[in-house]
């Protein structure tokens, strides 16, 4: 972990503990703190060995996941970690989502949450420890039963065996006795050389339920007497309803009521369709508020003008101004990326059963502690009276870790009005127009080259909204006017540049923004790596070779760069019309390099033929997961490069569904190769690091094919025709 990342996460712990009411607890707390989980286990004839594993008399093993499964594979990787030490029968293992409880807090952030590509890095030792503690207690129970030394026993696939006598006892037969024992203060963990499961390709445990339809997502939840609601929200962020005419809406069969709530107007009905049709019949006069004049093109111009002056200094090395002034050659460029929606496959939804003294919530969330605190505030209850059932998430990408819990809080407001259990469903249009986007960004660069074409100066001015401002995390994330998430991937680049300055302007704009897959790296990855390609060509350098020189003191990044280039046959001849581009990026403590091969048709249409990706993410838990996450991240990054943008006109979002906010289709997806660097270093992130290099590698490939530079996303065919 880099020093800046370490310091940042230490600060996050402090903020998270405060937000969670001081809920940060010991990493290896081996006691059961979730009473609901224990009670459920006992009812099923399962016995809790600790808060993370239950074993049943039927030999079933239930692993409790304190992180949300949204497609990234942690419902498999976490059990793999635990079972590496537990050594139960893998065929008997299943997974349950943890209730909200301090024992399940994130070991790094101090609250219960999923994000930042931190699950595997944070839980690598933790879950192994939980498995080892449980195994030790099971062996102790067997040794007491047989009156033998525990050291004379060993385990195999959920069976404790006494080597001298051959006596055997299954975990299920020992679970009750083991659960009565006091857990040891500490246990030794296996060395990596002894691993039998970690590092092996493993099929996902959640695949069968997702293919046979038994998996439960938020949209699948049905409660007795439950109503369904959709909400009409202001068409301009910050607007509010002035007059509401619900006459026609209330005539729709199934519509029970129309209620004004803080976020808009809720139509509550017996099902989704009458609620949706009822909303269509509403007549609402909106006060657009202060953001009615926002227009994307004007904002681009304003950002560009702002970037002409330096902002708050995020990083400064040497004397970049003097180095630029004395350089043999200087080049400049401006880059732009738009607002982006998360566009999860499952739109936002939340079920709330609100009672006088309790509140139960079913939803796919990444932010359990925060959501419970915010829901409790609205419900007028103590947080301990609010129970959140985390369902499977049909995609998250950060959207379901909302800093103000917008979709959860809204559902609690609706439940208060409905006076019955209610499911609030967002349509695709609601989701695309519902705000909380990846910010729009502008980047201005200047570089100075010496007589030999080597970069000697680099300045980078960034303009864009802060995602941390106004959240509980601002205190640790914003220092001296710089939001660290705005400049990550720019202020901490690994290239050896002798004179460097990165600075930031943070305009205040009424468009809700938050983290999006790869966060700040999603824009700095594109602009930094595309501009470095410009620097290489301006100095007469091969883009790959220049990177090798600048990464001379970064052996891990240099290794992935060389691996990607080798596997892509960098420098070899390509068919006419196809260009090859390269990019690297360090994010979430992982090192990634990608090479893209692409062509441009006569009409300017871009075709991505091949992507070669190399990653060093430390010790790998499940190679299949790493490969899948790199593939998904690349497709996500290419979608942003080629397809998607959120634009505003007169304060209104112009996009609404996949017809005008399209995803990369399967027939458009390139051949993707993923190469993993073998490592014994601590595991690092994989959910997000595949995204940042995809767009710049593509832009650089387009330049290689056409000689035209891409400095604004998404790529428009009209600019290449």
N, C-alpha and C positions, 0 to 999 in steps of 0.2 A: 504494500500500500504506500502510495506517495505521501510525503510529509504533509502537503496541503490537505489531502484527503483525510489523513488521520486527524489533523487538527479540526477540520470541518465536522467530522463525525463526533469528536469529543464534545464539540459545542452543541451538536444536535441532541446528544444524550441529555444535556442539561435542559434544553428547551423541551424535549419530549417528556422528561420527568415532571417538569412543571405543568405541561399540558395535561398529563395523565394523572395529576394529583399526587405526584411523587410515587408513581407505580414502578419505577425502575427497580428491578430485583436482581439477585445474584444469577449469573449465567447458568450455574449448574444446580439451581434449587431443586433438590430431589424429593419434594413433597407435593402432594396433590392439593392444589389451591382452588380447583374448579369443582365446586360441590355438585353442580348440575351434571358434569361429566362423570363424576364418581357414581352418582345415583343411577344414571342411565346404565352405566357399566354393570352395576350390581344387579339391576333388574334383568339384564341379559345374561346373567351368570358369568360375567367377566370380572376380573379382578385387576385393579390398578396397581401396577408395580411402581409407577410414578406418574406424573401428570401427562406424560407423553406416550405411554404404552399401556394397553390393557390386554390381558390374556384370558381367554374363555375356557371353560371346562370342555368345550368341543374342539379345542386346539386352535381356535381362531385367534388372530393377533390383530389388534386395532391400533394403528398409529394415529396419534392426534396431531394434526397439522396446525401450527400457529400462524401459518401464512396462507394466503388465498391462492387457489388454483384458477388461473385464467388462460390456460393453454400453454404455459411455459414449462410444465412438467414437474412441478415440485411435489405433486402427490405421488410421484415415483422416486424422485431423488432423495427426498427426506426419509422415506422408509428404507431406501438403500443405505443411507448413512446409519440409521438406527440399527438396521438388521446386520450390518457388517459386524457389529459387536454382539448383538443379541443372538444371532445365528439360529433364528427360527426357520421354519419351512416357508419359503417365499410364496408358495402357492396358497398359504393360509392368511396372507396379510391383506388387510384393507385399510382404508384411510377415512377419518372423520375430521371435519373442521372443528377447531377449538372454539369454545364459548369465549366471551370477552372476560378476561381475568388477568390479573397482574403477573401470574406465573407464565403467561404466554407472551409477555412483552418481548419486542425485538431486542436481541442482545446488544445491538449497536445503538438503536434510536430510542430505546426506553419506552416505547408505546407499541401497541399491537397494530402492525401494519405490514404491507407488502409493497415494495418498490425499490427503485434505485439499483436494481440488479444485485440485491444484497442477500437474498435468501440463502443460497448455498454458501457464500463466504461467511455469513454470520452464524449459520447453523452447523457448519462442518464439524467442529469439535463438540458442540452442544448436543446434537442428536446422537452422535456416536457415544457420548458420555451417558445419555439416557439409556441407550441399548446395553452398554456395559454394566451399568448399575442393575438393570433388570436381570441380566444374565447371572450376575454375581449372586443376587438374592435367590434366584431359582436353584442355582448350584448349592447354595447354603441350605435351602430347604431340603434338597435331596440328601445332602450329607448328614443333616440332623436326623432325617428319617432312617438312614442306614447306619448312623453312628460311625461315620468315616470322616477322614480329613477331606475338606473341600478341594484341596490341591490334588487329590487322587481321582478327581472326577473331571470329565470334559464333556463338551456338548457337540451334537451333530444334528442339524435340521430340526430343532425343536425337541430334542431328547437329551436328557442328562444321563451320562453313562459312567459307571464306576469301573474303571479299567481292570482292576484286580479280580473282581468277581463277576463282571459282565452284567450286573444289575442295571436296569434301565427305568427311567421315569419320564413321561412326557411333560412338556411345559404345562399343558392343561391340567394334569393331575397334581402339579406342584403349585399352581398359581395361587390358590387360596392360602396355603401356608406361607408362601413367599411374600404375599401382600401384608402379612402380619409382622414381618421382620423390619428391623430398622436398617435403612439403607446405609451402606458404608460411606464414610466421609469422602473417599476418593477411590478411584479405580484406575488401573493402567489401561491405556488404549493400545490397540495393535499398531505396529509400525506399518508404513505403507507397503513394505515388501511382503507382508503377510495378508494383504487384502485378497478376498475371494469374490467380492461383489462390486466394490467401488472400482470404477474404471472400466467395467465390462458393459458392452451394449446391452441394454435392458428394455424390454417392451413395457409400455406405460400401463400402469394399473387401472387408469380411468378409461382406457379405450373401450373395453366391452360395454360399460354402462352408457357411453356416449354413442355407441353404434346400435345398441338395442333399445334406446329411448328411456332407460330407467334413471339416467343421470338427472339430477335436479338443479336447474338453473333458476334464477329469480323469477323468470316468466312462468315457470312451471308450478309455482306455489299456489295452492288453492286451500282456503280455510272455510269452514262452515259459516254460512251467512255472509260471505265476503262480497263486497261491492267493488266496482272497478271505476277508476276515474282517469280522465285526461284533463290537462290544464291548458287554457289559453293564456299564453304569456305575451308581454308587450313586444311588438315588432321591432322596437328600438331598445337597446340596453339602457336601463335606468328609467324607462317609461312607467306609467301607471294608468289604471283604468279610471276614466272620469264618469262614464255612464254605461250601464249594463242593461241590455234588454234581453231577458231570457224567455220571452213569451213563446217563441217557436221552438226553442230547445226543450222546454218542458212538455211540449206536445209529443215528443218522440217517445214511443213505447219503450219502457225500461229505464228512462231517465228519472231519477229519484229527486235530485235537487241540483241547484246551481249555487255555488258558494264562492264569495270573494275571499281570497287568501293573500298573504303578502307577496307571493310571486306571480299572481294573476287571478284567473277565474277558473275554478274547478267545476267540471261537469261530472256528477256522480251518478252511476247507473248500475244496472244488473250485470252488465258485461261490457267488453271493450267496444263493440260496434255501436251500441246505442250511445255510449259516452262520446265516441268519436263523432257520430252523426249529430248528436246534440251540440257538441262544440262547434261544428260547422254552421249550425243554425244560430249561434249566438250573434248578437249585434253589440259590439263593444266600441265605444268611443275612447281612444287612447290619447293620453297626454304623452307625446314622444320624449319629453324631457330634454336634458342638456346635450344629448349625443346625436340629435337628429341631423346635424351637419356633417357627420363623419363620412368621408369618401376615401376609398383606398388610394386612388391615384394621387389625390391631394396629399395624403399622408406620406406616400413615397417621396414626393417632391420636398415636403417639409423635413423628412428624415435626412434626405440628401443634403439639404441646406444646413441642417444642424451639424452634420458630420464634418463640415468644413473647418470647424473649430475643435480642438482637443477637449475631451471630457474629463471625468474623474479618472485618475491614474489607477489602473489595475495592476500593471507590471511595467517596470522600467529597468533596462539593463544597458550599461554604457551610456553613450551620448548619441542617440539616434538622429537628432536634428543636425548635429555637426557632421555625422557620417553621411547623411543624405546630401548635405550641401557640398561635400567634397567628393561624392561618388562620381565615377567615370560615366555612369549611366543611371537614370532613374526611370521607374515605371510606376504608374498609378492605375487603380481600378476601383470601381464601386460594384457591390453585389447586393441583391435584394432577394428576400424570401418572404412569402405571405403568411398570414394567419392560416393555421391548419386545425381541422377538427380531428378527433381521435377515431371516429367512425367505427366503433366496436361493432362486431357482427350482431350482438344482442344489445338492442337499445336499452337505455337506462330504465330501471323499474324498481319498485320498492313496495313491500307489503307491510302494513302496520296494523297490529291489534292493540289498541289503546284502551286501558281500563282505568278506573279511578286511582288504583294504587300500583299499576304495573304497565309496562309497555313491551311488547314483543315485536321484533322487526326481522323480516326475512329479506335479504338482498345480497347481491354480489358486490362486495365492498373490498377495497384495499386499505381501509382506514378505520378499523373497528373502534379503537379507543376514541378517536376524534368524533366519529359518528355517534357513538354512545353519549359522549358528553354534550354534543350539540342537540341530539334528540331529547335528552333528559331536560335540557334547558327549556325547550319548546313545550315539552309535556308537563313541566312543573314538577318533575320527579327527581329523586336522588339518582345518580348514575347507576348505582347498584340495583335499582328497580327496573332498569332497561336491559333487556336481553336481546342480543343480535345473533341471528342464525346466519352464518355466512354460507351462501350457496355457491355453486360453481359460477364462474364469471365467463360470459361469452365474449371475452376480450376485455382488456382494461386500459393498457397503454398509459396509465396515469390518471385517466378521467374519473375512475371510481375511487380515487384518493383525493377527493375534493377538499380544499382547506376549510370551507364553511359547510361541508356536508350538504350541498344544495339539494340534491335529489332525495336525500333521506329526510332532511328538515321539512321540505315541502310535503312529503308524504305524511309526516306527523301532523302538520297543519290540516291536511285534508281529512285525516282520521278524526281530529278534534271536531271538524265540521260535520263529518258523516255520522259520527256516533255509532260506528260499526267497523268491523275489520274491513280494510280497503287496500286494494292494489292500485298504485298509480303507475301508469304506463306512458312512456314517451314514444311517440312515433318516430320514424326515421327523420322526418322533417323537424320535429322537436329537437332531436339529437343534433342534427347538423346546424340548426339555427340557435341552439341553446347556449352558446357561449362557452367560456372556459377553454379557450383555444391555445395552441402553441403560438407565442407572440409572433408578430411581423417584425422583421429585422432588416437593418441596413448596415453594410460594412464598407468602410473606405480604407483602402490600402495605399501605401507608398513603399517602394523598396529601392535601395541603392545598390549598384553593382560595381565591383572594382574592374580594373582593366582586363582581368582574366575572366570576367563574367560571373564571379562568385558574389553571393549576396553579403553585404557588409552592414546593411541597415534595413530595418523593417518597422513600419508603424501601422497600427490597425486601430481605427476608431469605430466603435460599435454603437448603434442607436436602436433601442427597443425597450419595451415595457419590462418591468421586473415582475417575476412570478412570485417572489417572496414578500414583496411590500404589502403590508396590511394583513399578513398572516402571523400566526404565533411563532413562525420560524424566522421572521425578519431580523430579530436581535442577533442571531448567530450568523445569518447568511449575508447580511448587508453591513459592510464595514467601510467607513469613510466614503459613502456614496456609491459603493460598488457592490452590486448583487453578484455573488460568486457564481451563481448559475447562469448569469448573462454572459460571462466571459470565460467560462470553462471551455477548454479546447482551444483557447486563444492565448490566455495569460499563462497557461501551463504547457505550451507546446514543447515537444521534446527536441526539436531541431536546434543545433548549436549555432544560433545567430548572435554575433558579438554585440550588436546594438539593436535593442528592441524596445518598443513602447506599445502597450495596449491600453486604451482608455475607453470610457463608457459614458454615454448620455442615456438617461432614463426618463423619457417623457411619461406624463400621467395622462392616460387615455381611458375612456369609459367602456372599453371592451374587456370583459372578464377573461383572464388568462391564467394558465397553470402549466404544470409539467406535462410534457408529451414525450413519447418514447425517445429516449436519449437526451432529453431536456435541452440544455444549452448547446450541447454537442451537435444537435440536429442542424443548427445553422452555422456554427463555427467550423464544423467538419467540412461543410461544403465550401465556404468562402476561403478558409485558410488553404485547403488542399488544391482548390482550383487556382487561387492566386499563386501558389508556389509553382504550379505548372507554368504559369505565365512567366514567372521569374526564371525558371529553368530555360525556357525557349528564348527569352530575351538575352540570356547570357550564353546562348549556344550550347547548352548542356542537355544531356539526356535526362528526362525527369526522374527516371529510376536511379541513375548514377548520382545525380545531385542529392537525392534523398540519402543515398548510401554515405556520402561525404558528411552531410549534416547530422546523421545519426551515428557517427563514429563512436560516441560515448554512450550510446543507448543500445546495448547488446541484444536485449530482448526484442525491441522493435526492429532492429536491423535484421534479426533472424527471421521474423515473420515477413518482412519486406523481401528478403532474399528467397524465402520459400514460395511466396506468392508469385514472384517474378519467374522463378524457375519452373513452377508448375504451369504457368501461363506461356512459357516459351518466349519471354520478353526479348524483343529484338529480332525474332524470326519474322519472315515475310508472311503477310496476311493476304487474303483474296482482295482484289480491287474493290475500293469503296468501304472497306472495313477499317476502323481505327481502333487502337488499343490505348487505354488510359489507366493510370495507376494512382492510388491514394493510400495513405496510412492514417490511423487515428488511435490515440490513447484515450480511453474513457472507462470509467467504472473499474479502474485498475487492470484492465485487459488491453492487450496489444493486438491490433487488427490491421491487416493490409489486404487490399482488394485490387484486382485487375479486371477491367471491363473491356469487352470487345463489342463494338456497336457500329451500325451503319445508318445512313440518312438517305431516304428515298428522294426521288425527284420533287415530290410535293412537300418535302421537309419532314416527313414522318420518320420518327426514330425507331430503330429496331435494335434491341439489346440481344445479342446472340449468346454471350457467355460471360459468366462472372466466376473468377477464381478468388477464393477467400482463404487467408491463413490467419489463425488466431492462436495466441498464447494467453490462456486464461488460468494458468496454474494447473494444479492437479485436477484432473477431470473426474467427475463423479459418474456421469452417464454420457458417453460419447454421442449416443443418439440424440440426446437433448441438446448438446452443444451444436451438433449439425443442424438440427431442426430450428434452433433459435437463430443461427446465422442465416439460414435460408429465409426464414420469416423476416428477419431484420433487413435483409437485402431487398426483398420484395416490398417491404414497407418503405424503405428508403427510395427505391426506384419509383414507387407510386407517387411519393411526394415530388420527385424530380420531374416526372412526366405528366402527371394527371391532376393533382389536387391543389386547390387554393380556396380560401374563404375571402371573399371580397365584400366590401360594404359600399352602398350607394345611398346617400341621404340617411345614413344611420342604420340601414336595413341590410341584413345578410342576403346576398343574391342567390346563394346555393341552397338546395333543400333535400336532395336525394341523390342516389347513385347515378342518375342521368346527368347531373351537372356537378357532382362531386365523385367522379368515377374511380374505382379501384383498378389496379393492374389485373387483367384477366389471366386465367391459366394458360390460354393459348399465346399470350404475350410474354409469359415468363421465360427468362433465359435458362439455358443449362447452367447449373450452379455446382461448383466443386468447393468443398470445404476441407481444409487441411489443418489438423490440430497439432500444435507443437507439444511434444511430450515434455512434462514438467513435474517436478516434485514440490514446487512452490505452493503456498496456500491458495486454495481456489479463489477466483475473482469472477466478476460479473460476465454473464453471457446474454441476458435478455435484451440489452440495449446496444452493446458495442458494435453489432453488425450493421446498424443503421447509418452512422455518420459517413463512412467512406464511400457509400454506394453512389450518391449524387455526384460528388466531385470526380470519382473515377469515370463515371459516365460522361460528364462534361468534358473531361480531358480526352476521352476516347473520341468524342464528337469533334473536338479540335483537331485531333490527329487525322480524322477522316475527311474533314471539310475545310480546316483552317479558320473556322468561325468559333469565337469564344461565347460560352454560355455564362452569363453573369446574373441572370434572373430566373428564378423558378416559379412555376413549372415551365418546362421547355416548350415553347410554342413552335409548331411546324412552320408558321408564317415567317419566323425569324431565320429559318434554315433553308427555305425553298429557293 
